[in-house]
Amino acid sequence: MPFNMEPTKCHSTRSPPSAALKDETQMLFNMEPTKCEGWDWYQWEHLPQPLFRPLENSLV
C-alpha cells in the first residue's frame, strides 16, 4: 500500500498511454522541457526498468 495508507472503499482505473506512429521516422518533440525530461518510444516487450509502479501494476 503506498505511503502506508489504510485501505479505503474506492474504485480507480488506470489507462496507460499508447500510440502508433504514422511514419517510422517520426521524431518526438518535448513541448514542455521545463516540466518533462523527455519522451521515448518502447516496444511492449522491451520496456525500460524500473517501471513507474502504476504502469507496472497495470501490466500484470
C-alpha positions as CSV (number, residue, x, y, z in Angstrom):
1,M,0.0,0.0,0.0
2,P,1.6,3.4,-1.0
3,F,2.5,5.8,1.8
4,N,1.3,3.4,4.5
5,M,-2.3,4.5,3.9
6,E,-5.1,2.5,5.3
7,P,-7.4,0.8,2.6
8,T,-10.5,2.8,1.7
9,K,-13.6,1.9,-0.2
10,C,-13.0,3.5,-3.5
11,H,-12.5,2.4,-7.1
12,S,-9.9,3.7,-9.6
13,T,-8.8,2.9,-13.1
14,R,-5.6,3.4,-15.0
15,S,-5.1,3.8,-18.7
16,P,-1.5,3.7,-19.8
17,P,-0.8,5.9,-22.8
18,S,-0.3,4.2,-26.1
19,A,0.3,5.5,-29.6
20,A,1.2,4.3,-33.0
21,L,3.5,6.1,-35.4
22,K,2.2,7.0,-38.9
23,D,5.7,7.3,-40.1
24,E,8.6,5.1,-38.6
25,T,11.0,8.1,-39.0
26,Q,8.7,10.4,-37.0
27,M,10.5,12.1,-34.1
28,L,9.1,13.0,-30.7
29,F,9.2,16.7,-29.6
30,N,9.1,17.7,-25.9
31,M,6.7,20.7,-25.8
32,E,7.3,21.3,-22.1
33,P,11.0,20.7,-21.4
34,T,10.9,22.5,-18.1
35,K,8.2,20.1,-16.9
36,C,9.2,16.8,-18.6
37,E,12.6,15.2,-19.0
38,G,11.6,13.7,-22.3
39,W,9.6,11.1,-24.3
40,D,10.8,7.8,-25.8
41,W,9.1,5.0,-27.8
42,Y,9.3,1.4,-26.5
43,Q,8.0,-1.9,-27.6
44,W,5.8,-3.5,-25.0
45,E,8.2,-6.5,-24.9
46,H,11.2,-4.2,-24.2
47,L,10.0,-1.6,-21.6
48,P,12.7,0.2,-19.6
49,Q,13.3,-0.9,-16.0
50,P,12.3,0.0,-13.3
51,L,8.8,0.9,-14.4
52,F,6.6,3.5,-12.8
53,R,4.7,1.5,-10.2
54,P,1.1,2.2,-11.5
55,L,2.2,1.2,-15.0
56,E,3.9,-1.9,-13.7
57,N,0.7,-2.8,-11.8
58,S,-1.5,-2.3,-14.9
59,L,0.6,-4.7,-16.9
60,V,0.1,-7.6,-14.5
